[in-house]
Amino acid sequence: MRLLALGVVWAALALLALFVGLVALYAVARPVSTLMTARTIEGKGYQHIYAPLKTIAPTALAAVIASEDATFCDNDGVDWGALHEVLNGAGKNGPSRGASTITMQTAKNLFLWPGRSVIRKGIEIPMALVLGKAWSKARTLEIYLNIAEWGDGLYGIEAAAERYFHKSASQLNPHEAALLATSLPNPILRNPARPAPLQRRLAGALEAKARENSVLLKCLPR
């Protein structure tokens, strides 16, 4: 029993060391997500084009922040108020996606498995707090935008912009940016190039929200 406990401790320490090492590496290197890695292992291809943050249209940055994490520039990686509200109403599957900040989603996409569970959320939160301390807001957003899923086998905003609108992410207009952002919650079913009526309405509201909220990008370099 003692050997088993010791083995568990050493395994946990090894995983912690791996996490810390990857956080340091990804502060400068271009990362891949767990979904991208899984597709590679399974022999499936995927489309991915890396885009530095400075090459992505500000309209796209504002739309994604407004859609996914309006408190991005002010939180420490976790929106504690939203998380508290969601946890109070969580069922057996744990909190909904609405409590996840961009930093939390980045931690999940880089290091964890998809789906919803209390266990995963419990791991995701401290990971997000570490990322919030280790990386700048600009770095976190750049990584998020480059590993987010935008369709089956489609990762990163540059690849998404080229597939759906036949242009670079640097050329996205506010409406196109809003359509891309509103597809993030369900990238397999929501097609920015052929949006359903609900997605059109969501994109219209998001476009107005992003346009009217001038502080969304205050933590990013100009």
NUKEVO-635700 format. One record per residue: residue number from 0; residue in one letter; chain; x, y, z of N, C-alpha, C, CB in turn. Coordinates in pm, whole numbers. Glycine has a CB too. Layout:
NUKEVO-635700
ROBA num residu chaine    n_u    n_v    n_w   ca_u   ca_v   ca_w    c_u    c_v    c_w   cb_u   cb_v   cb_w
ROBA NUM      A      A      X      Y      Z      X      Y      Z      X      Y      Z      X      Y      Z
...
This chain:
NUKEVO-635700
ROBA num residu chaine    n_u    n_v    n_w   ca_u   ca_v   ca_w    c_u    c_v    c_w   cb_u   cb_v   cb_w
ROBA   0      M      A     83   -121      0      0      0      0     86    126      0    -94      1    122
ROBA   1      R      A    197    118     79    286    233     86    354    257    -49    391    212    195
ROBA   2      L      A    391    147   -118    453    161   -249    356    222   -350    503     25   -300
ROBA   3      L      A    229    182   -340    128    238   -430    113    388   -406     -7    168   -409
ROBA   4      A      A    106    427   -279     94    569   -247    215    647   -296     77    589    -96
ROBA   5      L      A    333    587   -279    456    653   -325    455    668   -477    580    574   -280
ROBA   6      G      A    404    564   -545    396    571   -690    302    680   -737    351    438   -746
ROBA   7      V      A    190    695   -667     94    800   -701    157    938   -683    -33    788   -615
ROBA   8      V      A    231    954   -573    296   1083   -547    398   1115   -655    366   1081   -409
ROBA   9      W      A    480   1017   -691    581   1041   -795    515   1070   -931    674    919   -808
ROBA  10      A      A    407   1001   -960    336   1027  -1086    280   1169  -1088    223    926  -1107
ROBA  11      A      A    223   1212   -975    169   1347   -966    279   1451   -982     96   1368   -833
ROBA  12      L      A    394   1426   -920    507   1519   -932    559   1525  -1075    621   1477   -837
ROBA  13      A      A    560   1410  -1142    605   1407  -1282    511   1486  -1371    615   1262  -1331
ROBA  14      L      A    380   1471  -1349    283   1546  -1428    294   1696  -1400    141   1498  -1397
ROBA  15      L      A    317   1731  -1274    334   1872  -1239    457   1930  -1307    345   1888  -1088
ROBA  16      A      A    567   1854  -1307    689   1901  -1372    668   1917  -1523    805   1803  -1345
ROBA  17      L      A    594   1824  -1582    564   1833  -1725    482   1957  -1754    490   1708  -1773
ROBA  18      F      A    381   1983  -1672    297   2101  -1690    379   2229  -1681    184   2103  -1586
ROBA  19      V      A    462   2240  -1578    544   2359  -1560    639   2377  -1678    624   2351  -1428
ROBA  20      G      A    697   2267  -1724    787   2275  -1838    718   2320  -1965    852   2141  -1862
ROBA  21      L      A    597   2270  -1988    522   2310  -2108    477   2455  -2100    401   2219  -2127
ROBA  22      V      A    440   2500  -1981    402   2641  -1965    519   2731  -2002    355   2670  -1820
ROBA  23      A      A    638   2696  -1955    757   2774  -1988    788   2767  -2137    878   2724  -1907
ROBA  24      L      A    775   2648  -2196    802   2632  -2338    704   2711  -2423    796   2485  -2377
ROBA  25      Y      A    575   2702  -2390    473   2767  -2471    471   2919  -2453    338   2711  -2437
ROBA  26      A      A    546   2969  -2359    559   3114  -2347    630   3172  -2468    634   3152  -2219
ROBA  27      V      A    707   3088  -2538    783   3135  -2656    758   3049  -2779    931   3136  -2624
ROBA  28      A      A    722   2922  -2761    705   2830  -2874    559   2821  -2917    758   2691  -2838
ROBA  29      R      A    539   2778  -3040    403   2761  -3092    348   2625  -3047    401   2772  -3246
ROBA  30      P      A    239   2625  -2973    187   2500  -2917     90   2428  -3010    118   2528  -2785
ROBA  31      V      A     58   2306  -2972    -51   2231  -3036   -148   2190  -2927      3   2106  -3116
ROBA  32      S      A   -273   2174  -2963   -374   2137  -2864   -381   1986  -2847   -512   2192  -2905
ROBA  33      T      A   -449   1942  -2742   -466   1799  -2722   -550   1737  -2834   -532   1772  -2587
ROBA  34      L      A   -645   1812  -2888   -725   1760  -2999   -641   1744  -3125   -844   1853  -3027
ROBA  35      M      A   -552   1838  -3151   -462   1829  -3266   -368   1710  -3249   -381   1959  -3283
ROBA  36      T      A   -318   1691  -3128   -230   1577  -3101   -305   1445  -3119   -173   1585  -2958
ROBA  37      A      A   -429   1440  -3072   -510   1319  -3084   -534   1284  -3231   -643   1335  -3011
ROBA  38      R      A   -562   1384  -3312   -585   1359  -3455   -459   1305  -3521   -632   1488  -3526
ROBA  39      T      A   -344   1357  -3480   -218   1307  -3535   -196   1161  -3497   -100   1393  -3485
ROBA  40      I      A   -220   1127  -3372   -204    989  -3325   -299    895  -3399   -228    980  -3173
ROBA  41      E      A   -420    944  -3426   -521    862  -3494   -500    857  -3645   -660    915  -3464
ROBA  42      G      A   -401    929  -3695   -374    930  -3838   -466   1020  -3917   -384    793  -3891
ROBA  43      K      A   -535   1110  -3849   -624   1205  -3916   -549   1336  -3940   -752   1229  -3831
ROBA  44      G      A   -574   1397  -4051   -513   1526  -4078   -593   1639  -4017   -497   1547  -4227
ROBA  45      Y      A   -533   1755  -4014   -606   1874  -3970   -545   1997  -4037   -603   1889  -3816
ROBA  46      Q      A   -625   2102  -4044   -580   2227  -4106   -549   2327  -3995   -688   2284  -4202
ROBA  47      H      A   -429   2383  -4001   -386   2477  -3897   -282   2572  -3955   -329   2402  -3773
ROBA  48      I      A   -305   2701  -3938   -210   2804  -3980   -190   2897  -3863   -260   2882  -4108
ROBA  49      Y      A    -66   2910  -3817    -40   2995  -3700    -39   3142  -3742     93   2957  -3634
ROBA  50      A      A   -103   3226  -3660   -108   3370  -3686    -66   3446  -3561   -251   3413  -3732
ROBA  51      P      A     44   3522  -3564     79   3607  -3450    -33   3705  -3420    210   3683  -3478
ROBA  52      L      A    -45   3743  -3295   -156   3829  -3253   -161   3958  -3334   -144   3861  -3105
ROBA  53      K      A    -46   4015  -3365    -42   4143  -3435    -95   4134  -3578    100   4196  -3437
ROBA  54      T      A   -109   4012  -3630   -160   3995  -3767   -310   3966  -3770    -85   3884  -3837
ROBA  55      I      A   -373   3963  -3655   -517   3934  -3647   -593   4066  -3632   -549   3838  -3528
ROBA  56      A      A   -697   4083  -3710   -773   4208  -3708   -825   4240  -3569   -890   4201  -3807
ROBA  57      P      A   -811   4364  -3523   -865   4403  -3392  -1015   4373  -3379   -842   4551  -3368
ROBA  58      T      A  -1087   4380  -3490  -1230   4347  -3485  -1251   4202  -3442  -1296   4372  -3621
ROBA  59      A      A  -1161   4113  -3485  -1171   3972  -3446  -1136   3953  -3300  -1080   3886  -3535
ROBA  60      L      A  -1034   4024  -3253   -996   4015  -3112  -1111   4059  -3024   -870   4101  -3083
ROBA  61      A      A  -1172   4172  -3059  -1283   4226  -2980  -1403   4133  -2981  -1323   4364  -3032
ROBA  62      A      A  -1433   4075  -3097  -1549   3986  -3108  -1531   3861  -3022  -1573   3946  -3254
ROBA  63      V      A  -1413   3802  -3027  -1388   3680  -2949  -1391   3710  -2800  -1253   3618  -2988
ROBA  64      I      A  -1328   3819  -2757  -1330   3854  -2615  -1472   3883  -2569  -1238   3975  -2587
ROBA  65      A      A  -1546   3961  -2648  -1684   3993  -2611  -1770   3868  -2601  -1745   4090  -2713
ROBA  66      S      A  -1744   3771  -2687  -1824   3649  -2688  -1784   3551  -2578  -1811   3582  -2822
ROBA  67      E      A  -1654   3533  -2559  -1607   3426  -2472  -1570   3468  -2331  -1490   3362  -2534
ROBA  68      D      A  -1529   3594  -2312  -1478   3633  -2181  -1468   3785  -2172  -1339   3568  -2154
ROBA  69      A      A  -1579   3850  -2147  -1582   3997  -2145  -1494   4056  -2035  -1724   4046  -2129
ROBA  70      T      A  -1461   3976  -1934  -1375   4024  -1825  -1228   3987  -1846  -1423   3967  -1691
ROBA  71      F      A  -1194   3944  -1965  -1060   3892  -1995   -949   3983  -1945  -1045   3871  -2143
ROBA  72      C      A   -959   4111  -1973   -852   4204  -1937   -843   4229  -1787   -870   4335  -2009
ROBA  73      D      A   -946   4195  -1713   -950   4226  -1570   -939   4104  -1478  -1076   4298  -1539
ROBA  74      N      A   -966   3984  -1529   -962   3868  -1439   -821   3808  -1430  -1060   3762  -1487
ROBA  75      D      A   -802   3722  -1332   -671   3659  -1309   -660   3523  -1377   -647   3643  -1160
ROBA  76      G      A   -748   3499  -1471   -755   3370  -1539   -886   3300  -1511   -640   3282  -1497
ROBA  77      V      A   -954   3342  -1403  -1083   3285  -1363  -1179   3399  -1333  -1067   3191  -1239
ROBA  78      D      A  -1300   3391  -1386  -1404   3487  -1353  -1479   3430  -1233  -1502   3514  -1475
ROBA  79      W      A  -1436   3470  -1113  -1487   3408   -992  -1637   3432   -971  -1411   3460   -872
ROBA  80      G      A  -1685   3549  -1008  -1828   3577   -994  -1912   3485  -1080  -1856   3721  -1030
ROBA  81      A      A  -1875   3473  -1208  -1949   3386  -1299  -1938   3240  -1257  -1899   3403  -1443
ROBA  82      L      A  -1819   3201  -1212  -1800   3062  -1170  -1886   3029  -1049  -1652   3036  -1139
ROBA  83      H      A  -1893   3121   -955  -1976   3099   -836  -2123   3082   -873  -1960   3218   -737
ROBA  84      E      A  -2171   3165   -964  -2311   3156  -1007  -2340   3022  -1073  -2346   3270  -1102
ROBA  85      V      A  -2248   2979  -1159  -2270   2854  -1232  -2258   2733  -1140  -2170   2842  -1348
ROBA  86      L      A  -2160   2736  -1049  -2144   2624   -956  -2266   2604   -869  -2021   2645   -869
ROBA  87      N      A  -2331   2713   -834  -2452   2704   -751  -2564   2630   -823  -2499   2844   -712
ROBA  88      G      A  -2562   2635   -956  -2667   2568  -1032  -2618   2447  -1108  -2729   2663  -1127
ROBA  89      A      A  -2494   2402  -1078  -2436   2291  -1154  -2502   2158  -1116  -2286   2282  -1130
ROBA  90      G      A  -2518   2073  -1216  -2568   1939  -1193  -2455   1839  -1184  -2665   1898  -1304
ROBA  91      K      A  -2485   1713  -1212  -2384   1608  -1197  -2272   1621  -1299  -2448   1472  -1209
ROBA  92      N      A  -2297   1688  -1411  -2193   1705  -1513  -2105   1826  -1488  -2257   1716  -1648
ROBA  93      G      A  -2129   1897  -1379  -2044   2010  -1347  -2091   2136  -1414  -1902   1981  -1386
ROBA  94      P      A  -2011   2242  -1402  -2049   2371  -1455  -2055   2374  -1606  -1954   2474  -1408
ROBA  95      S      A  -2135   2464  -1656  -2149   2478  -1801  -2035   2560  -1857  -2283   2543  -1836
ROBA  96      R      A  -2031   2569  -1990  -1925   2640  -2058  -1927   2789  -2025  -1936   2620  -2207
ROBA  97      G      A  -2040   2841  -1982  -2052   2982  -1956  -1958   3034  -1849  -2189   3013  -1917
ROBA  98      A      A  -1905   2947  -1764  -1815   2990  -1657  -1670   2993  -1702  -1829   2899  -1538
ROBA  99      S      A  -1640   2944  -1820  -1502   2932  -1864  -1450   3062  -1925  -1489   2819  -1965
ROBA 100      T      A  -1339   3110  -1872  -1273   3226  -1931  -1187   3180  -2049  -1186   3299  -1825
ROBA 101      I      A  -1133   3276  -2122  -1042   3243  -2231   -921   3169  -2177   -999   3370  -2307
ROBA 102      T      A   -870   3210  -2062   -754   3143  -2002   -787   3000  -1963   -704   3221  -1880
ROBA 103      M      A   -905   2978  -1907   -947   2843  -1871   -964   2755  -1995  -1078   2847  -1791
ROBA 104      Q      A  -1022   2810  -2100  -1037   2734  -2223   -902   2702  -2285  -1122   2811  -2324
ROBA 105      T      A   -807   2795  -2272   -672   2771  -2323   -606   2657  -2247   -587   2899  -2313
ROBA 106      A      A   -620   2657  -2115   -565   2548  -2034   -626   2414  -2074   -590   2574  -1884
ROBA 107      K      A   -757   2413  -2093   -825   2289  -2134   -776   2242  -2270   -977   2310  -2137
ROBA 108      N      A   -770   2333  -2366   -731   2296  -2501   -587   2248  -2510   -751   2413  -2594
ROBA 109      L      A   -501   2303  -2425   -359   2267  -2428   -328   2139  -2352   -276   2379  -2373
ROBA 110      F      A   -394   2119  -2237   -348   2016  -2145   -452   1910  -2107   -300   2081  -2023
ROBA 111      L      A   -580   1937  -2129   -683   1848  -2076   -769   1786  -2186   -772   1925  -1979
ROBA 112      W      A   -869   1713  -2145   -957   1641  -2236  -1086   1720  -2258   -989   1500  -2181
ROBA 113      P      A  -1156   1697  -2371  -1282   1768  -2396  -1394   1715  -2309  -1321   1757  -2544
ROBA 114      G      A  -1505   1786  -2311  -1621   1746  -2233  -1634   1827  -2106  -1613   1598  -2198
ROBA 115      R      A  -1738   1797  -2029  -1764   1870  -1906  -1766   1774  -1788  -1898   1947  -1915
ROBA 116      S      A  -1696   1809  -1684  -1699   1730  -1561  -1645   1814  -1448  -1618   1598  -1576
ROBA 117      V      A  -1686   1781  -1327  -1636   1852  -1210  -1487   1829  -1194  -1712   1807  -1083
ROBA 118      I      A  -1441   1707  -1223  -1299   1675  -1208  -1214   1761  -1301  -1273   1526  -1235
ROBA 119      R      A  -1256   1766  -1428  -1177   1846  -1522  -1177   1993  -1485  -1230   1828  -1664
ROBA 120      K      A  -1293   2043  -1443  -1301   2184  -1403  -1213   2211  -1282  -1446   2223  -1372
ROBA 121      G      A  -1206   2114  -1191  -1122   2130  -1074   -975   2137  -1107  -1147   2019   -978
ROBA 122      I      A   -934   2071  -1215   -795   2078  -1261   -773   2204  -1343   -758   1953  -1343
ROBA 123      E      A   -872   2239  -1422   -863   2353  -1514   -842   2485  -1441   -988   2360  -1600
ROBA 124      I      A   -909   2503  -1328   -902   2631  -1257   -761   2663  -1208   -997   2629  -1138
ROBA 125      P      A   -693   2574  -1134   -556   2608  -1094   -461   2623  -1211   -503   2504  -1000
ROBA 126      M      A   -483   2545  -1317   -400   2561  -1436   -416   2701  -1494   -437   2455  -1542
ROBA 127      A      A   -541   2748  -1500   -567   2882  -1554   -501   2990  -1468   -717   2908  -1563
ROBA 128      L      A   -501   2971  -1338   -437   3068  -1249   -287   3073  -1274   -465   3034  -1102
ROBA 129      V      A   -226   2957  -1300    -83   2954  -1332    -57   3026  -1464    -32   2808  -1340
ROBA 130      L      A   -138   2997  -1565   -121   3064  -1695   -140   3214  -1681   -221   3008  -1798
ROBA 131      G      A   -235   3255  -1597   -259   3397  -1575   -139   3469  -1517   -376   3416  -1486
ROBA 132      K      A    -60   3398  -1438     61   3455  -1380    181   3444  -1474     94   3387  -1248
ROBA 133      A      A    189   3334  -1547    308   3305  -1628    309   3378  -1762    318   3157  -1652
ROBA 134      W      A    192   3400  -1820    185   3460  -1953    117   3595  -1949    110   3367  -2049
ROBA 135      S      A    152   3678  -2045     81   3805  -2062    -56   3776  -2121    161   3902  -2153
ROBA 136      K      A   -145   3874  -2111   -277   3860  -2172   -265   3842  -2323   -365   3983  -2140
ROBA 137      A      A   -171   3912  -2382   -152   3902  -2527   -111   3760  -2566    -47   4003  -2575
ROBA 138      R      A    -19   3701  -2489     26   3566  -2520    -88   3465  -2503    145   3527  -2432
ROBA 139      T      A   -163   3479  -2396   -276   3388  -2372   -376   3394  -2486   -344   3423  -2240
ROBA 140      L      A   -411   3515  -2529   -509   3530  -2636   -454   3477  -2768   -550   3677  -2652
ROBA 141      E      A   -327   3502  -2794   -267   3452  -2918   -273   3299  -2924   -120   3499  -2930
ROBA 142      I      A   -237   3235  -2815   -241   3089  -2812   -385   3040  -2827   -179   3034  -2682
ROBA 143      Y      A   -477   3101  -2755   -618   3061  -2763   -669   3067  -2907   -705   3150  -2673
ROBA 144      L      A   -644   3178  -2973   -694   3197  -3109   -630   3101  -3208   -670   3339  -3154
ROBA 145      N      A   -511   3052  -3176   -441   2964  -3268   -465   2815  -3245   -296   2990  -3260
ROBA 146      I      A   -526   2779  -3132   -555   2637  -3109   -704   2609  -3095   -483   2589  -2985
ROBA 147      A      A   -786   2714  -3094   -931   2694  -3084   -982   2618  -3207  -1005   2830  -3071
ROBA 148      E      A  -1083   2535  -3184  -1142   2456  -3292  -1250   2538  -3361  -1200   2323  -3239
ROBA 149      W      A  -1244   2544  -3495  -1341   2621  -3572  -1413   2534  -3676  -1273   2738  -3641
ROBA 150      G      A  -1405   2406  -3661  -1469   2313  -3753  -1400   2178  -3741  -1462   2365  -3899
ROBA 151      D      A  -1452   2077  -3808  -1394   1944  -3800  -1253   1945  -3859  -1482   1841  -3873
ROBA 152      G      A  -1153   1926  -3774  -1015   1927  -3820   -964   2064  -3856  -1001   1838  -3937
ROBA 153      L      A  -1028   2169  -3808   -991   2307  -3841   -954   2380  -3713  -1107   2381  -3916
ROBA 154      Y      A   -830   2427  -3704   -781   2489  -3581   -712   2622  -3611   -685   2395  -3507
ROBA 155      G      A   -746   2722  -3531   -684   2852  -3544   -764   2947  -3631   -546   2837  -3600
ROBA 156      I      A   -760   3074  -3592   -843   3173  -3660   -796   3201  -3802   -843   3302  -3581
ROBA 157      E      A   -667   3185  -3830   -619   3209  -3966   -675   3104  -4061   -465   3208  -3970
ROBA 158      A      A   -667   2978  -4022   -722   2872  -4106   -872   2887  -4122   -689   2734  -4046
ROBA 159      A      A   -940   2930  -4015  -1085   2949  -4022  -1122   3063  -4116  -1142   2977  -3883
ROBA 160      A      A  -1050   3174  -4107  -1077   3288  -4195  -1058   3250  -4342   -987   3407  -4159
ROBA 161      E      A   -954   3172  -4368   -926   3133  -4507  -1031   3035  -4559   -786   3071  -4517
ROBA 162      R      A  -1074   2941  -4474  -1173   2843  -4520  -1310   2907  -4542  -1184   2728  -4420
ROBA 163      Y      A  -1355   2985  -4446  -1492   3035  -4450  -1509   3163  -4531  -1542   3057  -4311
ROBA 164      F      A  -1406   3249  -4530  -1421   3379  -4596  -1315   3407  -4702  -1417   3488  -4493
ROBA 165      H      A  -1227   3311  -4725  -1126   3320  -4830  -1040   3446  -4816  -1194   3319  -4966
ROBA 166      K      A  -1003   3474  -4693   -917   3589  -4665   -837   3562  -4539  -1000   3718  -4650
ROBA 167      S      A   -737   3645  -4516   -656   3633  -4396   -732   3685  -4274   -524   3709  -4413
ROBA 168      A      A   -692   3640  -4156   -751   3690  -4032   -726   3839  -4014   -697   3614  -3911
ROBA 169      S      A   -625   3891  -4079   -596   4035  -4071   -698   4119  -4146   -458   4063  -4126
ROBA 170      Q      A   -776   4055  -4234   -871   4127  -4319  -1016   4108  -4278   -853   4084  -4461
ROBA 171      L      A  -1040   4040  -4168  -1178   4015  -4125  -1250   4144  -4089  -1180   3919  -4006
ROBA 172      N      A  -1372   4159  -4141  -1452   4276  -4103  -1532   4242  -3977  -1546   4319  -4219
ROBA 173      P      A  -1597   4339  -3914  -1667   4313  -3788  -1773   4203  -3797  -1732   4438  -3741
ROBA 174      H      A  -1846   4196  -3908  -1951   4095  -3919  -1891   3955  -3933  -2041   4124  -4039
ROBA 175      E      A  -1788   3942  -4014  -1722   3812  -4028  -1660   3767  -3896  -1613   3819  -4138
ROBA 176      A      A  -1600   3862  -3825  -1540   3831  -3695  -1646   3781  -3597  -1469   3954  -3637
ROBA 177      A      A  -1763   3845  -3598  -1871   3803  -3509  -1923   3664  -3545  -1986   3905  -3514
ROBA 178      L      A  -1931   3635  -3674  -1976   3502  -3716  -1877   3394  -3671  -1993   3498  -3869
ROBA 179      L      A  -1748   3423  -3682  -1648   3327  -3635  -1657   3308  -3484  -1507   3375  -3674
ROBA 180      A      A  -1671   3418  -3411  -1677   3410  -3265  -1798   3332  -3217  -1678   3551  -3205
ROBA 181      T      A  -1912   3351  -3282  -2033   3282  -3238  -2033   3134  -3274  -2155   3348  -3298
ROBA 182      S      A  -1938   3091  -3356  -1928   2948  -3387  -1845   2873  -3284  -1868   2929  -3526
ROBA 183      L      A  -1770   2944  -3200  -1681   2879  -3104  -1751   2783  -3007  -1608   2983  -3026
ROBA 184      P      A  -1869   2815  -2955  -1934   2722  -2862  -1971   2587  -2925  -2058   2785  -2806
ROBA 185      N      A  -1992   2585  -3057  -2029   2461  -3125  -1972   2462  -3267  -2183   2443  -3128
ROBA 186      P      A  -1840   2448  -3280  -1776   2467  -3410  -1808   2359  -3512  -1629   2472  -3391
ROBA 187      I      A  -1857   2245  -3468  -1891   2139  -3563  -2024   2168  -3632  -1897   2003  -3493
ROBA 188      L      A  -2119   2223  -3557  -2253   2247  -3612  -2272   2388  -3666  -2355   2220  -3507
ROBA 189      R      A  -2196   2484  -3618  -2213   2623  -3662  -2112   2657  -3771  -2200   2720  -3544
ROBA 190      N      A  -2162   2696  -3885  -2078   2729  -3999  -2082   2880  -4022  -2123   2652  -4127
ROBA 191      P      A  -1973   2951  -4001  -1974   3097  -4018  -2008   3142  -4159  -1840   3153  -3979
ROBA 192      A      A  -1977   3059  -4258  -2005   3096  -4397  -2151   3072  -4434  -1915   3018  -4491
ROBA 193      R      A  -2217   2981  -4362  -2358   2952  -4387  -2432   2949  -4253  -2376   2817  -4464
ROBA 194      P      A  -2443   3062  -4187  -2502   3064  -4053  -2652   3041  -4055  -2472   3195  -3985
ROBA 195      A      A  -2699   2967  -3957  -2843   2950  -3937  -2900   3080  -3880  -2873   2830  -3842
ROBA 196      P      A  -3033   3097  -3884  -3093   3221  -3833  -3050   3257  -3691  -3243   3210  -3839
ROBA 197      L      A  -3042   3157  -3603  -3001   3185  -3465  -2860   3241  -3460  -3010   3058  -3380
ROBA 198      Q      A  -2770   3181  -3536  -2632   3231  -3536  -2624   3371  -3596  -2541   3136  -3613
ROBA 199      R      A  -2706   3399  -3695  -2708   3535  -3753  -2749   3637  -3647  -2805   3541  -3873
ROBA 200      R      A  -2851   3602  -3569  -2897   3694  -3464  -2789   3712  -3357  -3028   3643  -3400
ROBA 201      L      A  -2727   3602  -3317  -2621   3610  -3218  -2505   3694  -3268  -2571   3469  -3181
ROBA 202      A      A  -2470   3676  -3394  -2359   3752  -3451  -2391   3900  -3459  -2324   3699  -3590
ROBA 203      G      A  -2515   3933  -3492  -2555   4073  -3497  -2545   4140  -3362  -2696   4086  -3550
ROBA 204      A      A  -2592   4070  -3259  -2584   4124  -3123  -2440   4135  -3077  -2664   4037  -3026
ROBA 205      L      A  -2359   4035  -3110  -2219   4037  -3070  -2142   4148  -3141  -2154   3902  -3099
ROBA 206      E      A  -2172   4169  -3267  -2105   4276  -3342  -2129   4410  -3276  -2155   4279  -3487
ROBA 207      A      A  -2253   4435  -3234  -2285   4561  -3167  -2215   4570  -3032  -2436   4575  -3148
ROBA 208      K      A  -2213   4460  -2959  -2147   4457  -2827  -1998   4485  -2839  -2170   4322  -2759
ROBA 209      A      A  -1933   4424  -2936  -1790   4443  -2955  -1758   4586  -2998  -1735   4344  -3057
ROBA 210      R      A  -1846   4642  -3079  -1824   4778  -3129  -1841   4881  -3019  -1920   4809  -3245
ROBA 211      E      A  -1935   4858  -2930  -1968   4958  -2827  -1879   4949  -2703  -2112   4942  -2786
ROBA 212      N      A  -1811   4837  -2684  -1730   4818  -2564  -1583   4847  -2596  -1746   4674  -2509
ROBA 213      S      A  -1540   4967  -2570  -1406   5011  -2608  -1296   4957  -2517  -1399   5161  -2610
ROBA 214      V      A  -1332   4898  -2403  -1229   4853  -2308  -1192   4706  -2326  -1277   4876  -2166
ROBA 215      L      A  -1252   4638  -2421  -1225   4496  -2438  -1079   4467  -2467  -1310   4441  -2549
ROBA 216      L      A  -1012   4559  -2537   -873   4536  -2579   -773   4617  -2499   -858   4570  -2725
ROBA 217      K      A   -812   4668  -2384   -726   4761  -2309   -598   4696  -2258   -802   4818  -2194
ROBA 218      C      A   -597   4563  -2242   -479   4495  -2190   -385   4446  -2299   -520   4379  -2104
ROBA 219      L      A   -418   4474  -2425   -338   4427  -2537   -253   4539  -2594   -427   4368  -2646
ROBA 220      P      A   -137   4506  -2650    -52   4610  -2711   -122   4674  -2829     82   4552  -2755
ROBA 221      R      A   -102   4802  -2844   -167   4875  -2954    -79   4872  -3078   -197   5020  -2913
